[in-house]
Structures are given as structure tokens and as C-alpha cells.
């Protein structure tokens, strides 16, 4: 029974919360470091095509910021990238995890349907750049959504022209907070 109490208490808390709850624990900083597990890597989809942007890798990162248990919280990787990395100066260790099965169709004439809500748009931005760079004649249909069009329509300045130019054959958008009843990407999909 006490384990479930502990698990309930831990929800939304971190090491700092535990240390604040037990100020007399007497843990030395060196000892604390040895008790913590290494941070797991953060995986981000590449949001650019090498054919469109040789020598570059673009990422789409949504910063995580919120309040919990009386403290401001922030995403370790997302806020480090957004707030502390100085482009061209700060080294950012990376590795590429190849995805053999998640890619544009090998036959450039095949149609492609993409569903990318929020930062999930990242790989599809890369796919569209790739299709444009190789002159792929296949049709491209994208479903994209987020909370508000005015602040969350990621890559609007790229997607709208791609749609007007015809590379993006169809673009279905859903912004859940722009009207009284919430509309999500899956609602747009059901409509079709």
C-alpha cells in the first residue's frame, strides 16, 4: 500500500522535490551524482532534406515549460536547445538513428499521405523538401493541426506556398482552440 502512495507522490516531481522533502537526508553532491541514472537521449525527427539543405540538419523542437508543485519546470533538452545553445558556437552532441521504414515512397510517382500534428510535422517537412528536390510527380496530402493557427501553425510560410504551387496537393488543417468546439487532425481525417 505504501508503494502506491509513493508512486502517487512522485507524479510530476523530480530529484529536487525529493531533496526538498527530506532536507536532513545529508546526501553529499558527489554521492547524489552517483545515484542518478544518465539522461536518456532525446530523439527528434529531422525536419530537412539534405538535397534541399546540403550540410544542414533542421529540427522542430517544442519547448516544454510548465508549473508543478510550486516550481517552474522546463524540458531538459528542449529548453537547453532553445535557451542556451548559441548557433555556431555551442557544441551539440548528436547521433543519427536511421529509420529504414519511415521515408517517402521509393517510387516518386506514388502518392503520399502525411499526418503530422504539432512538432510531428518535422519529418513531413523533410519529405516534402525531398519530393520537391527530386521532382517527384506523386501527389502529396498533409493533415496538420495544433491548438491555435495564429501561434501554432508551424511552417505556415512554407506549407501555404507549397499548397498554392501544387507540390502539396492537399492540405487539411485543424486548430483545436480556434473555435468553441474542438477540432483535431483525426476529425479532419474522419471527414475525408
Backbone as JSON, one array per atom type, in Angstrom:
{
  "sequence": "XXXXXXXXXXXXXXXXXXXXXXXXXXXXXXXXXXXXXXXXXXXXXXXXXXXXXXXXXXXXXXXXXXXXXXXXXXXXXXXXXXXXXXXXXXXXXXXXXXXXXXXXXXXXXXXXXXXXXXXXXXXXXXXXXXXXXXXXXXXXXXXXXXXXXXXXXXXXXXXXXXXXXXXXXXXXXXXXXXXXXXXXXXXXXXXX",
  "N": [[0.84, -1.2, 0.0], [1.99, 1.23, 0.72], [3.76, 1.63, -1.35], [2.14, 2.41, -3.51], [1.31, 4.86, -2.53], [3.76, 6.24, -2.58], [4.28, 6.19, -5.36], [2.12, 7.75, -6.26], [2.8, 10.2, -5.04], [5.17, 10.8, -6.39], [4.41, 11.53, -8.97], [4.86, 13.95, -11.39], [6.97, 15.05, -10.05], [10.48, 15.68, -9.29], [14.02, 15.04, -8.73], [14.88, 17.27, -7.25], [12.56, 17.97, -5.88], [12.33, 15.74, -4.2], [14.64, 16.02, -2.63], [14.06, 18.44, -1.37], [11.91, 17.63, 0.15], [13.1, 16.07, 2.03], [15.07, 17.48, 3.81], [17.04, 16.93, 5.7], [18.5, 14.76, 4.88], [21.19, 14.54, 4.27], [22.79, 14.03, 2.01], [25.65, 14.05, 0.08], [26.85, 16.11, -2.6], [28.51, 14.83, -4.49], [27.91, 12.18, -3.98], [25.21, 12.17, -4.64], [25.29, 12.53, -7.42], [26.28, 10.04, -8.22], [24.13, 8.43, -7.69], [22.17, 9.01, -9.51], [20.59, 8.16, -12.62], [21.92, 8.12, -15.96], [20.85, 10.64, -18.25], [18.43, 9.76, -20.66], [18.84, 9.64, -24.25], [17.46, 12.27, -26.27], [15.15, 12.02, -28.79], [14.71, 13.4, -31.93], [12.89, 14.09, -34.86], [14.32, 14.57, -38.04], [13.95, 17.57, -39.76], [14.49, 18.4, -42.31], [15.63, 18.14, -45.72], [18.55, 16.71, -47.05], [19.08, 17.1, -49.7], [17.8, 19.47, -50.24], [18.93, 21.17, -48.38], [21.99, 21.07, -48.22], [24.5, 19.82, -46.05], [23.24, 20.64, -43.72], [21.14, 20.19, -40.85], [17.9, 20.35, -39.87], [15.79, 20.85, -37.07], [12.65, 20.41, -35.4], [11.53, 21.72, -32.59], [9.61, 21.63, -29.75], [9.38, 23.6, -26.99], [9.31, 22.61, -23.59], [7.57, 23.8, -20.97], [6.32, 24.47, -17.79], [4.32, 24.77, -14.77], [4.58, 23.1, -11.67], [3.78, 21.71, -8.57], [4.5, 24.02, -7.16], [6.79, 24.98, -8.41], [8.63, 26.25, -11.23], [8.97, 24.41, -14.18], [10.95, 22.84, -16.7], [11.69, 21.48, -19.93], [14.45, 19.37, -20.22], [16.13, 18.91, -22.51], [14.78, 20.32, -24.61], [14.52, 22.99, -23.69], [17.19, 23.58, -23.19], [18.22, 23.52, -25.79], [16.69, 25.62, -26.9], [17.17, 27.85, -25.22], [19.86, 28.01, -24.43], [21.75, 27.15, -26.28], [24.02, 28.49, -28.53], [23.89, 29.21, -31.8], [26.34, 27.96, -34.01], [28.32, 28.21, -32.12], [27.94, 26.79, -29.62], [28.67, 23.5, -28.86], [26.74, 20.74, -29.89], [26.09, 17.64, -29.04], [25.28, 14.92, -31.13], [23.57, 12.11, -32.63], [22.73, 9.97, -35.33], [19.88, 8.14, -35.76], [19.0, 5.77, -37.81], [16.09, 5.32, -39.71], [14.73, 2.82, -41.33], [12.27, 2.22, -42.44], [10.57, 4.37, -42.42], [9.97, 6.66, -44.53], [9.81, 8.7, -47.54], [7.84, 7.42, -50.31], [9.57, 4.98, -52.29], [9.13, 4.92, -55.0], [8.82, 7.69, -56.85], [6.48, 8.53, -58.09], [4.37, 7.62, -56.67], [1.59, 8.35, -54.54], [1.53, 10.27, -51.46], [0.47, 10.29, -48.17], [0.35, 12.23, -45.32], [0.43, 12.6, -41.81], [0.76, 14.86, -39.44], [0.58, 16.2, -36.59], [1.27, 19.08, -34.56], [4.65, 19.27, -33.45], [5.12, 17.0, -34.78], [5.1, 17.44, -37.43], [7.63, 17.65, -38.42], [9.19, 15.42, -39.81], [7.71, 15.32, -42.13], [7.92, 17.79, -43.32], [10.55, 17.52, -44.15], [10.21, 15.37, -45.94], [8.6, 16.56, -47.92], [10.34, 18.55, -48.84], [12.29, 16.91, -49.93], [10.82, 15.57, -51.93], [10.26, 17.74, -53.6], [12.88, 18.47, -54.34], [13.77, 16.26, -55.84], [11.99, 16.27, -57.86], [9.65, 14.74, -57.7], [6.71, 13.34, -59.0], [4.47, 12.4, -57.68], [1.35, 12.7, -55.87], [0.8, 14.71, -52.93], [-0.45, 14.76, -49.7], [-1.28, 16.41, -46.81], [-2.12, 16.28, -43.4], [-2.42, 18.52, -40.86], [-2.24, 19.84, -37.57], [-2.83, 21.77, -34.58], [-2.97, 23.73, -31.57], [-3.64, 26.6, -31.91], [-4.09, 28.54, -34.79], [-2.87, 31.04, -35.19], [-0.56, 31.04, -33.58], [0.53, 28.49, -33.63], [0.78, 27.3, -36.11], [2.94, 25.66, -37.52], [5.59, 26.15, -39.77], [4.0, 27.48, -41.63], [4.66, 29.46, -43.47], [6.03, 28.03, -45.34], [4.43, 25.8, -45.97], [1.93, 26.81, -46.93], [2.68, 28.16, -49.41], [3.67, 25.84, -50.76], [1.35, 24.44, -51.03], [-0.19, 26.2, -52.6], [1.43, 26.19, -54.89], [1.12, 23.62, -55.75], [2.73, 21.38, -55.18], [2.18, 20.38, -52.66], [-0.49, 18.74, -52.75], [-2.87, 18.53, -51.36], [-4.02, 20.01, -48.37], [-5.01, 19.67, -45.21], [-6.2, 21.24, -42.38], [-6.33, 21.55, -38.81], [-7.22, 23.29, -36.03], [-7.43, 23.2, -32.76], [-8.25, 24.99, -30.72], [-9.33, 27.24, -31.88], [-12.02, 27.63, -32.23], [-15.29, 27.22, -30.75], [-16.09, 24.47, -30.42], [-13.88, 21.79, -30.18], [-11.59, 20.89, -32.7], [-9.79, 18.34, -34.16], [-6.91, 16.78, -35.76], [-7.58, 14.1, -36.29], [-10.32, 14.36, -36.6], [-10.52, 15.79, -38.98], [-9.47, 13.85, -40.65], [-11.43, 11.82, -40.43], [-13.54, 13.15, -41.67], [-12.81, 12.93, -44.31]],
  "CA": [[0.0, 0.0, 0.0], [2.85, 2.41, 0.77], [4.36, 1.83, -2.68], [1.2, 3.19, -4.34], [1.39, 6.24, -2.03], [4.99, 6.82, -3.12], [4.09, 6.41, -6.8], [1.23, 8.91, -6.4], [3.54, 11.39, -4.68], [6.21, 11.05, -7.38], [3.87, 12.05, -10.23], [5.15, 15.36, -11.62], [8.06, 15.52, -9.2], [11.83, 15.28, -9.71], [15.0, 14.87, -7.66], [14.88, 18.47, -6.41], [11.41, 17.85, -4.99], [12.65, 14.73, -3.18], [15.62, 16.61, -1.72], [13.37, 19.46, -0.57], [11.03, 16.93, 1.09], [13.93, 15.44, 3.06], [16.24, 18.37, 3.91], [18.07, 16.41, 6.59], [18.99, 13.48, 4.36], [22.64, 14.55, 4.35], [23.42, 13.47, 0.81], [26.69, 14.9, -0.5], [26.63, 16.33, -4.03], [29.22, 13.78, -5.24], [27.13, 10.95, -3.8], [23.97, 12.33, -5.4], [25.61, 12.26, -8.84], [26.44, 8.6, -8.45], [22.83, 7.77, -7.53], [21.27, 9.35, -10.63], [20.85, 7.46, -13.87], [22.19, 9.06, -17.05], [19.67, 11.06, -19.03], [18.32, 9.06, -21.94], [18.91, 10.59, -25.37], [16.2, 12.82, -26.78], [15.07, 11.74, -30.22], [13.97, 14.38, -32.72], [12.88, 13.8, -36.29], [14.98, 15.58, -38.88], [12.92, 18.35, -40.44], [15.02, 18.96, -43.55], [16.2, 17.22, -46.69], [19.93, 17.05, -47.42], [19.07, 17.59, -51.09], [17.36, 20.87, -50.2], [19.8, 21.93, -47.48], [23.23, 20.29, -48.04], [25.34, 20.16, -44.9], [22.45, 21.15, -42.6], [20.08, 19.38, -40.26], [16.91, 21.2, -39.18], [14.94, 20.17, -36.11], [11.47, 21.12, -34.93], [11.55, 21.44, -31.15], [8.63, 22.33, -28.92], [9.91, 23.71, -25.63], [8.43, 22.14, -22.52], [7.63, 24.72, -19.82], [5.08, 24.4, -17.02], [4.43, 24.9, -13.31], [4.09, 21.94, -10.94], [4.17, 21.62, -7.16], [5.1, 25.27, -6.69], [8.05, 25.32, -9.09], [8.67, 26.28, -12.7], [9.66, 23.24, -14.73], [11.28, 23.0, -18.11], [12.27, 20.31, -20.56], [15.91, 19.39, -20.14], [16.74, 19.07, -23.84], [14.13, 21.35, -25.44], [14.87, 24.34, -23.21], [18.63, 23.78, -23.41], [18.38, 23.9, -27.2], [16.04, 26.91, -27.16], [17.62, 28.96, -24.38], [21.28, 28.06, -24.1], [22.63, 26.87, -27.42], [24.32, 29.62, -29.41], [24.22, 28.61, -33.1], [27.7, 28.16, -34.49], [29.27, 28.27, -31.0], [27.73, 25.74, -28.62], [28.65, 22.14, -29.43], [25.55, 19.95, -29.58], [26.37, 16.24, -29.41], [24.15, 14.27, -31.79], [23.78, 10.88, -33.38], [21.61, 9.72, -36.24], [19.28, 6.81, -35.66], [18.4, 5.57, -39.13], [14.79, 4.66, -39.77], [14.7, 2.22, -42.66], [10.91, 2.03, -42.96], [9.8, 5.62, -42.38], [10.57, 7.52, -45.55], [8.9, 8.89, -48.67], [7.8, 6.24, -51.18], [10.73, 4.85, -53.17], [8.65, 5.29, -56.33], [8.44, 9.1, -56.71], [5.15, 8.81, -58.66], [3.35, 7.16, -55.73], [1.08, 9.41, -53.66], [1.98, 10.22, -50.08], [-0.43, 10.92, -47.2], [1.13, 12.51, -44.12], [-0.33, 13.07, -40.65], [1.79, 15.42, -38.57], [0.15, 17.26, -35.67], [2.29, 19.72, -33.72], [6.02, 19.1, -33.92], [5.12, 15.82, -35.63], [5.24, 17.91, -38.81], [9.06, 17.67, -38.77], [9.65, 14.56, -40.9], [6.95, 15.56, -43.36], [8.58, 18.94, -43.94], [11.71, 16.95, -44.84], [9.72, 14.57, -47.07], [8.16, 17.48, -48.97], [11.54, 19.15, -49.42], [12.91, 15.85, -50.73], [10.0, 15.36, -53.14], [10.48, 18.9, -54.48], [14.27, 18.44, -54.83], [13.94, 15.22, -56.85], [10.95, 16.42, -58.88], [8.69, 13.63, -57.58], [5.41, 13.74, -59.53], [3.37, 11.86, -56.87], [0.55, 13.65, -55.09], [1.16, 14.83, -51.51], [-1.58, 15.21, -48.89], [-0.85, 16.58, -45.42], [-3.01, 16.68, -42.32], [-1.64, 19.18, -39.8], [-3.06, 20.54, -36.59], [-2.26, 22.16, -33.29], [-4.0, 24.44, -30.81], [-4.09, 27.87, -32.49], [-3.47, 28.86, -36.09], [-2.04, 32.26, -35.11], [0.72, 30.82, -32.91], [1.0, 27.1, -33.69], [0.8, 26.78, -37.48], [4.36, 25.52, -37.8], [6.0, 26.16, -41.18], [2.95, 28.04, -42.49], [5.28, 30.22, -44.56], [6.48, 27.05, -46.33], [3.35, 24.9, -46.36], [0.94, 27.51, -47.76], [3.16, 28.25, -50.8], [3.73, 24.51, -51.36], [-0.03, 24.1, -51.39], [-0.55, 27.05, -53.75], [2.22, 25.77, -56.05], [0.68, 22.3, -56.18], [3.52, 20.25, -54.68], [1.31, 19.86, -51.62], [-1.74, 18.63, -53.48], [-3.98, 18.76, -50.44], [-3.61, 20.42, -47.03], [-6.14, 19.74, -44.28], [-5.74, 21.82, -41.12], [-7.23, 21.5, -37.66], [-6.7, 24.04, -34.89], [-8.42, 22.8, -31.76], [-8.73, 26.06, -29.82], [-9.76, 28.42, -32.65], [-13.48, 27.7, -32.27], [-15.86, 26.71, -29.49], [-15.96, 23.0, -30.36], [-12.52, 21.44, -30.55], [-11.41, 20.11, -33.93], [-8.46, 17.74, -34.17], [-6.5, 16.17, -37.02], [-8.37, 12.88, -36.54], [-11.64, 14.77, -37.08], [-10.33, 16.09, -40.42], [-9.28, 12.56, -41.34], [-12.74, 11.17, -40.5], [-14.33, 13.85, -42.68], [-12.37, 12.51, -45.64]],
  "C": [[0.87, 1.25, 0.0], [3.5, 2.69, -0.58], [3.43, 2.66, -3.56], [1.17, 4.64, -3.86], [2.61, 6.95, -2.59], [4.82, 7.12, -4.6], [3.18, 7.59, -7.06], [1.97, 10.21, -6.11], [4.55, 11.77, -5.75], [5.7, 11.68, -8.67], [4.15, 13.56, -10.33], [6.27, 15.92, -10.77], [9.4, 15.02, -9.73], [12.74, 15.19, -8.49], [15.01, 16.07, -6.71], [13.72, 18.41, -5.42], [11.7, 16.85, -3.86], [13.64, 15.28, -2.16], [14.98, 17.67, -0.82], [12.46, 18.81, 0.48], [11.81, 16.29, 2.22], [15.2, 16.25, 3.26], [17.35, 17.84, 4.81], [18.7, 15.12, 6.11], [20.51, 13.41, 4.37], [23.35, 13.91, 3.17], [24.42, 14.49, 0.27], [26.46, 15.0, -2.0], [27.31, 15.25, -4.87], [28.46, 12.46, -5.15], [25.85, 11.01, -4.62], [24.2, 12.02, -6.87], [25.72, 10.79, -9.14], [25.13, 7.84, -8.35], [21.89, 7.99, -8.72], [21.62, 8.54, -11.87], [21.15, 8.49, -14.95], [20.89, 9.42, -17.77], [19.6, 10.25, -20.31], [18.41, 10.08, -23.09], [17.51, 11.07, -25.76], [16.21, 12.6, -28.28], [14.18, 12.78, -30.9], [14.01, 13.94, -34.17], [13.58, 14.92, -37.04], [13.91, 16.25, -39.74], [13.42, 18.97, -41.74], [15.57, 17.85, -44.43], [17.62, 17.65, -47.01], [20.0, 17.57, -48.86], [18.66, 19.05, -51.16], [18.3, 21.75, -49.39], [21.08, 21.13, -47.23], [24.02, 20.78, -46.82], [24.59, 20.69, -43.7], [21.49, 20.08, -42.11], [19.17, 20.33, -39.5], [16.1, 20.32, -38.24], [13.74, 21.04, -35.8], [11.32, 20.75, -33.47], [10.49, 22.29, -30.46], [9.16, 22.39, -27.5], [8.85, 23.3, -24.61], [8.63, 23.06, -21.33], [6.28, 24.65, -19.11], [5.38, 24.6, -15.54], [3.89, 23.61, -12.7], [4.64, 21.96, -9.52], [4.96, 22.85, -6.71], [6.41, 25.66, -7.34], [7.83, 25.4, -10.59], [9.47, 25.08, -13.16], [9.96, 23.53, -16.19], [11.9, 21.72, -18.64], [13.78, 20.42, -20.6], [16.52, 19.67, -21.51], [16.11, 20.23, -24.61], [14.51, 22.75, -24.99], [16.36, 24.62, -23.31], [18.86, 24.22, -24.85], [17.85, 25.31, -27.46], [16.72, 28.08, -26.44], [19.13, 29.1, -24.24], [22.23, 27.79, -25.26], [22.78, 28.12, -28.26], [24.73, 29.01, -30.75], [25.62, 28.98, -33.56], [28.74, 28.18, -33.39], [29.15, 27.09, -30.04], [27.75, 24.37, -29.28], [27.4, 21.38, -28.95], [25.84, 18.51, -30.01], [25.12, 15.58, -29.99], [24.57, 12.92, -32.34], [22.56, 10.7, -34.25], [21.15, 8.28, -36.04], [18.49, 6.61, -36.95], [17.07, 4.83, -38.99], [14.63, 4.12, -41.19], [13.3, 2.16, -43.28], [10.05, 3.29, -42.95], [10.47, 6.61, -43.3], [9.54, 7.75, -46.66], [8.89, 7.62, -49.53], [9.04, 6.18, -52.09], [10.38, 5.18, -54.6], [8.13, 6.72, -56.25], [7.06, 9.43, -57.31], [4.03, 8.35, -57.72], [2.87, 8.32, -54.87], [1.55, 9.2, -52.23], [0.96, 10.97, -49.21], [0.34, 11.03, -45.89], [0.22, 13.06, -43.02], [0.69, 13.55, -39.63], [1.28, 16.52, -37.68], [1.31, 17.81, -34.85], [3.68, 19.55, -34.31], [6.17, 17.82, -34.72], [5.18, 16.16, -37.11], [6.67, 17.73, -39.31], [9.44, 16.72, -39.92], [8.93, 14.84, -42.21], [7.42, 16.83, -44.07], [9.77, 18.43, -44.75], [11.27, 16.16, -46.07], [9.31, 15.47, -48.23], [9.34, 18.17, -49.63], [12.24, 18.15, -50.35], [12.15, 15.65, -52.03], [10.19, 16.52, -54.12], [11.87, 18.79, -55.12], [14.46, 17.4, -55.93], [12.89, 15.3, -57.96], [9.94, 15.29, -58.87], [7.31, 14.07, -58.05], [4.22, 13.25, -58.68], [2.65, 12.95, -56.09], [0.93, 13.58, -53.62], [0.01, 15.45, -50.73], [-1.12, 15.25, -47.45], [-2.03, 16.98, -44.54], [-2.12, 17.29, -41.25], [-2.59, 19.86, -38.84], [-2.26, 20.86, -35.35], [-3.34, 22.96, -32.57], [-4.54, 25.69, -31.53], [-3.33, 28.18, -33.78], [-2.49, 30.02, -35.96], [-0.67, 32.01, -34.47], [1.32, 29.44, -33.14], [1.02, 26.5, -35.09], [2.25, 26.73, -37.93], [4.61, 25.42, -39.3], [4.9, 26.66, -42.12], [3.56, 28.76, -43.69], [5.87, 29.31, -45.63], [5.32, 26.22, -46.86], [2.32, 25.59, -47.27], [1.44, 27.7, -49.2], [3.28, 26.89, -51.48], [2.34, 24.06, -51.82], [-0.48, 24.91, -52.62], [0.16, 26.6, -55.03], [1.86, 24.38, -56.56], [1.55, 21.14, -55.75], [2.76, 19.57, -53.55], [-0.1, 19.88, -52.2], [-2.93, 18.96, -52.61], [-3.42, 19.06, -49.06], [-4.86, 20.56, -46.18], [-5.63, 20.15, -42.91], [-6.8, 21.69, -40.04], [-6.57, 22.24, -36.5], [-7.74, 23.96, -33.79], [-8.98, 23.94, -30.94], [-9.23, 27.29, -30.56], [-11.27, 28.56, -32.77], [-14.0, 27.05, -30.99], [-15.74, 25.19, -29.37], [-14.59, 22.63, -30.91], [-12.5, 20.55, -31.8], [-9.96, 19.64, -33.97], [-8.17, 17.12, -35.54], [-7.34, 14.92, -37.31], [-9.79, 13.2, -37.0], [-11.58, 15.09, -38.58], [-10.16, 14.8, -41.22], [-10.63, 11.84, -41.5], [-13.63, 11.82, -41.55], [-14.02, 13.39, -44.08], [-12.52, 11.0, -45.83]]
}
